[in-house]
Amino acid sequence: MSIHIAQQTGVITLHTARTSYQMWADEQGVLHHLYYGPSVGNADLRDTEFRSDCGFSPNPGELHLQRDYSLDTLCQEYTGCGVGDFRVSCLNVQNPDGSIAADLRFAGAEVLPGKYALPGLPAAFDNGGECETLRVTLRDDVTGLTVTLLYGVYEQADVITRAALLQNGGSGVIRLRKAASACLDLPFGEWELLHFHGRHCMERQPERAPLPHGVQVIGSGRGASSHHHNPFVILAEPHATETAGECLGAMLVYSGSFRIEMEVSQLHSTRLVAGLGDGTFCWTLAPGETFAAPEVLFSYSSDGLGELSRQYQRFLRDNIIRSTWKARPRPILINNWEATYMNFDGETIYRIARQARELGVELMVLDDGWFGRRDNDTSGLGDWQVNEKKLGCTLAELIERIRGLGMDFGLWVEPEMVCPGTALYAAHPDWALSIPGRTPAMGRSQLVLDMGRPEVVDYLYETLSALLRENHISYVKWDMNRNMTDVFSRALPADRQGEAAHRYMLGVYALLERLTAEFPDILWEGCSGGGGRFDAGMLHYFPQIWCSDDTDAIQRLKIQYGTSFGYPISAVGSHVSAAPNHQTGRTAPLNTRAVVAMAGTFGYELDLQLLSEAEKQDIRRQIAVCKQVQPLVLQGRYDRLTDAMTDTYFTAWQLTAPDAAAALVSVVVVDPKPNPWPIHLRCRGLAPDGLYKNSLTGHVTTGSALMAAGLTLPMQTGDYPATQIWLERVD
């Protein structure tokens, strides 16, 4: 069993293949966290707790003479607030009498088969008996607030999921100003924080630094998980590397505003609290009502950052992504955006598709500008009627022409937004988030629809489902190009405006649930100005997400490197774009652009008609190689062989088949050297006794030699040269 409750002591231990997680409720009903780390079996770890009379750390009233017992110094599973623990808390609860306090005590635990679900929220799922659930009940006996802690234990995946249900069991209204999903107290150890910051066109840049005493916060208040801070952090031992050392991750399955707090306490313990923020959030909970906090995925590795990443990558592929496309080869696509932007007609799109098909491309994606009065980004969003005058035909006619080439057809949409001046806005101005009496801030000349209103969700469902039923569309790119300001819902009373942002996210999830269930064979791709909503919540509905609007291959090395720490490369939308690059002006070789894009879902975003015959031949070759690579992208092992942030000479990564029968090593030189030193790297994940043939040299050697002695490449010259080396097992 993966969950063990000791009959005599009540100690609860969660087991995965290589880790243990332990908690215990004492005589006062305080639920202590004891341990999370390498497997220790069912050993009772209560003796590892440290207690002392710590000045200015108060003692519970019933134990006021026991000076070494304080909520302010104990490691806890889930904290209350206002009753003696001054560290970052899980809750901020305003009670009917105005007090801000919650004193949670243990009220029971039970083990259930299978995986729990969360109402209205994406969460990990069980593929048939691979998960057990622990339900722990905590209760405040004064107010009646009940917190149900949910633990999903995926033994073989080395993942423990956590969530919290907060129920008002009292007789008056309470207000949740903070409702975290999970708390993790680490009593010992030095930890460094690895997080992933960024901006539009430069997402998920890894940054690592020692955790200082005090509180460190990673979060977003933008109404989206954001380009700027990803809802995923890693705590690592100072000496932890790609291949060695202890590290643990915490990933929220949520796509809205979030908050992950870490505090090193006065006794040098480390607390991590993850969930919804406590800035503008305020949820009114009437008697009997329950609030569900989003899920958190925890994973721990003693074998370095690379293994932790692979644990997350496998888990997201197997237990978060539900799409029928999760393991299917993705079509090679051409997107017209960087070829035409919004300046096109139906004949232009057809010509691009015809040229692409001649080169082996399988899917034509029509991006922004096909609907309403949408010739630039200042108008049109919300009016999802086909602009037949612009196309020169109906959408169905254009699709059938393209399908006649032997290609599938895809379409771009941005349903969560509306532009003033559209018919939708004229009919329903109250559907846009804006504060009465104030002129709202504008982002990209658009406003955000109030997705927390069921009528808005119904309208978008009816509009989009009709579009999908009436046209043969096999791919949808779902965009979201601004963050929330002026967050005010005209559907909520004044005292419930703090619910608007979370209700928005629940509405988005409800819409995606309906559409993806009705159209399961469509390949859905998420996007938010590129990677502004690249998170596990979106991956529950979309098997892939456009990684970044920056298509510069050299910058993408860093973006895709950071993304790989938590997310599978099968989910990374990556295309070959034009040169000079439209974002940076850089010119990189066509081969290099393709090598980088193959570390993801592969496609093109340029006007293929402008290429030379030699370049067109290169594209035919690239597509053939991509089809060889795809099985490794979808199901293989991914290794970062260099640090893309600090290794200024070259960047390298490796894809390996699950059975280690083949591997592909990719190398991009970012700074060629005169009179160079060698480009040398060591492979990983091969069969030590297997014999592998090197496609570059033709030599055959053992996997152990490739992993220990490594590979040395010939001299690489020119602007940003790239090399791919196949290692095929021949024994």
Rosetta blueprint (number, residue, H / E / L):
1 M L
2 S L
3 I E
4 H E
5 I E
6 A L
7 Q L
8 Q L
9 T L
10 G L
11 V L
12 I E
13 T E
14 L E
15 H E
16 T L
17 A L
18 R L
19 T E
20 S E
21 Y E
22 Q E
23 M E
24 W E
25 A E
26 D L
27 E L
28 Q L
29 G L
30 V L
31 L E
32 H E
33 H E
34 L E
35 Y E
36 Y E
37 G E
38 P E
39 S L
40 V L
41 G L
42 N L
43 A L
44 D L
45 L L
46 R H
47 D H
48 T H
49 E L
50 F L
51 R L
52 S L
53 D L
54 C L
55 G L
56 F L
57 S L
58 P L
59 N L
60 P L
61 G H
62 E H
63 L H
64 H L
65 L L
66 Q L
67 R L
68 D L
69 Y L
70 S L
71 L L
72 D L
73 T L
74 L L
75 C L
76 Q E
77 E L
78 Y L
79 T L
80 G L
81 C E
82 G L
83 V L
84 G L
85 D L
86 F L
87 R L
88 V L
89 S L
90 C L
91 L E
92 N E
93 V E
94 Q E
95 N L
96 P L
97 D L
98 G L
99 S L
100 I E
101 A L
102 A E
103 D L
104 L L
105 R E
106 F E
107 A E
108 G E
109 A E
110 E E
111 V E
112 L E
113 P E
114 G L
115 K L
116 Y L
117 A L
118 L L
119 P L
120 G L
121 L L
122 P L
123 A L
124 A L
125 F L
126 D L
127 N L
128 G L
129 G L
130 E L
131 C E
132 E E
133 T E
134 L E
135 R E
136 V E
137 T E
138 L E
139 R E
140 D L
141 D L
142 V L
143 T L
144 G L
145 L E
146 T E
147 V E
148 T E
149 L E
150 L E
151 Y E
152 G E
153 V E
154 Y E
155 E L
156 Q L
157 A L
158 D L
159 V E
160 I E
161 T E
162 R E
163 A E
164 A E
165 L E
166 L E
167 Q E
168 N E
169 G L
170 G L
171 S L
172 G L
173 V L
174 I E
175 R E
176 L E
177 R E
178 K E
179 A E
180 A E
181 S E
182 A E
183 C E
184 L E
185 D E
186 L E
187 P L
188 F L
189 G L
190 E L
191 W L
192 E E
193 L E
194 L E
195 H E
196 F E
197 H E
198 G E
199 R E
200 H L
201 C L
202 M E
203 E E
204 R E
205 Q E
206 P E
207 E E
208 R E
209 A E
210 P E
211 L L
212 P L
213 H E
214 G E
215 V E
216 Q E
217 V E
218 I E
219 G E
220 S E
221 G L
222 R L
223 G L
224 A L
225 S L
226 S L
227 H L
228 H L
229 H E
230 N L
231 P L
232 F E
233 V E
234 I E
235 L E
236 A E
237 E L
238 P L
239 H L
240 A L
241 T L
242 E L
243 T L
244 A L
245 G E
246 E L
247 C E
248 L E
249 G E
250 A E
251 M E
252 L E
253 V E
254 Y L
255 S L
256 G L
257 S L
258 F E
259 R E
260 I E
261 E E
262 M E
263 E E
264 V E
265 S L
266 Q L
267 L L
268 H L
269 S L
270 T E
271 R E
272 L E
273 V E
274 A E
275 G E
276 L L
277 G L
278 D L
279 G L
280 T L
281 F L
282 C L
283 W E
284 T E
285 L E
286 A L
287 P L
288 G L
289 E L
290 T E
291 F E
292 A E
293 A E
294 P E
295 E E
296 V E
297 L E
298 F E
299 S E
300 Y E
301 S E
302 S L
303 D E
304 G H
305 L H
306 G H
307 E H
308 L H
309 S H
310 R H
311 Q H
312 Y H
313 Q H
314 R H
315 F H
316 L H
317 R H
318 D H
319 N H
320 I L
321 I L
322 R L
323 S L
324 T L
325 W L
326 K L
327 A L
328 R L
329 P L
330 R L
331 P L
332 I L
333 L E
334 I E
335 N E
336 N L
337 W H
338 E H
339 A H
340 T H
341 Y L
342 M L
343 N L
344 F L
345 D L
346 G H
347 E H
348 T H
349 I H
350 Y H
351 R H
352 I H
353 A H
354 R H
355 Q H
356 A H
357 R H
358 E H
359 L H
360 G L
361 V L
362 E L
363 L E
364 M E
365 V E
366 L E
367 D L
368 D L
369 G L
370 W L
371 F E
372 G L
373 R L
374 R L
375 D L
376 N L
377 D L
378 T L
379 S L
380 G L
381 L L
382 G L
383 D L
384 W L
385 Q L
386 V E
387 N L
388 E H
389 K H
390 K H
391 L H
392 G L
393 C L
394 T L
395 L H
396 A H
397 E H
398 L H
399 I H
400 E H
401 R H
402 I H
403 R H
404 G L
405 L L
406 G L
407 M L
408 D E
409 F E
410 G E
411 L E
412 W E
413 V E
414 E L
415 P L
416 E L
417 M E
418 V E
419 C L
420 P L
421 G L
422 T L
423 A H
424 L H
425 Y H
426 A H
427 A H
428 H L
429 P H
430 D H
431 W H
432 A E
433 L L
434 S L
435 I L
436 P L
437 G L
438 R L
439 T L
440 P L
441 A L
442 M L
443 G E
444 R L
445 S L
446 Q E
447 L E
448 V E
449 L E
450 D L
451 M L
452 G L
453 R L
454 P H
455 E H
456 V H
457 V H
458 D H
459 Y H
460 L H
461 Y H
462 E H
463 T H
464 L H
465 S H
466 A H
467 L H
468 L H
469 R H
470 E H
471 N L
472 H L
473 I L
474 S L
475 Y E
476 V E
477 K E
478 W E
479 D L
480 M L
481 N L
482 R L
483 N L
484 M L
485 T L
486 D L
487 V L
488 F L
489 S L
490 R L
491 A L
492 L L
493 P L
494 A H
495 D H
496 R H
497 Q H
498 G H
499 E H
500 A H
501 A H
502 H H
503 R H
504 Y H
505 M H
506 L H
507 G H
508 V H
509 Y H
510 A H
511 L H
512 L H
513 E H
514 R H
515 L H
516 T H
517 A H
518 E H
519 F L
520 P L
521 D L
522 I L
523 L E
524 W E
525 E E
526 G E
527 C L
528 S E
529 G L
530 G L
531 G E
532 G L
533 R L
534 F L
535 D L
536 A H
537 G H
538 M H
539 L H
540 H L
541 Y L
542 F L
543 P L
544 Q E
545 I E
546 W E
547 C L
548 S L
549 D L
550 D L
551 T L
552 D L
553 A H
554 I H
555 Q H
556 R H
557 L H
558 K H
559 I H
560 Q H
561 Y H
562 G H
563 T H
564 S L
565 F L
566 G L
567 Y L
568 P L
569 I H
570 S H
571 A H
572 V E
573 G E
574 S E
575 H E
576 V E
577 S E
578 A L
579 A L
580 P L
581 N L
582 H L
583 Q L
584 T L
585 G L
586 R L
587 T L
588 A L
589 P L
590 L H
591 N H
592 T H
593 R H
594 A H
595 V H
596 V H
597 A H
598 M L
599 A L
600 G L
601 T E
602 F E
603 G E
604 Y E
605 E E
606 L L
607 D L
608 L H
609 Q H
610 L H
611 L L
612 S L
613 E H
614 A H
615 E H
616 K H
617 Q H
618 D H
619 I H
620 R H
621 R H
622 Q H
623 I H
624 A H
625 V H
626 C H
627 K H
628 Q H
629 V H
630 Q H
631 P H
632 L H
633 V H
634 L H
635 Q H
636 G L
637 R E
638 Y E
639 D E
640 R E
641 L L
642 T L
643 D L
644 A L
645 M L
646 T L
647 D L
648 T L
649 Y L
650 F E
651 T E
652 A E
653 W E
654 Q E
655 L E
656 T E
657 A L
658 P L
659 D L
660 A L
661 A L
662 A E
663 A E
664 L E
665 V E
666 S E
667 V E
668 V E
669 V E
670 V L
671 D L
672 P L
673 K L
674 P L
675 N L
676 P L
677 W L
678 P L
679 I E
680 H E
681 L E
682 R L
683 C L
684 R L
685 G L
686 L L
687 A L
688 P L
689 D L
690 G L
691 L E
692 Y E
693 K E
694 N E
695 S L
696 L L
697 T L
698 G L
699 H L
700 V E
701 T E
702 T E
703 G H
704 S H
705 A H
706 L H
707 M H
708 A H
709 A L
710 G L
711 L E
712 T E
713 L E
714 P L
715 M L
716 Q L
717 T L
718 G L
719 D L
720 Y L
721 P L
722 A E
723 T E
724 Q E
725 I E
726 W E
727 L E
728 E E
729 R E
730 V L
731 D L
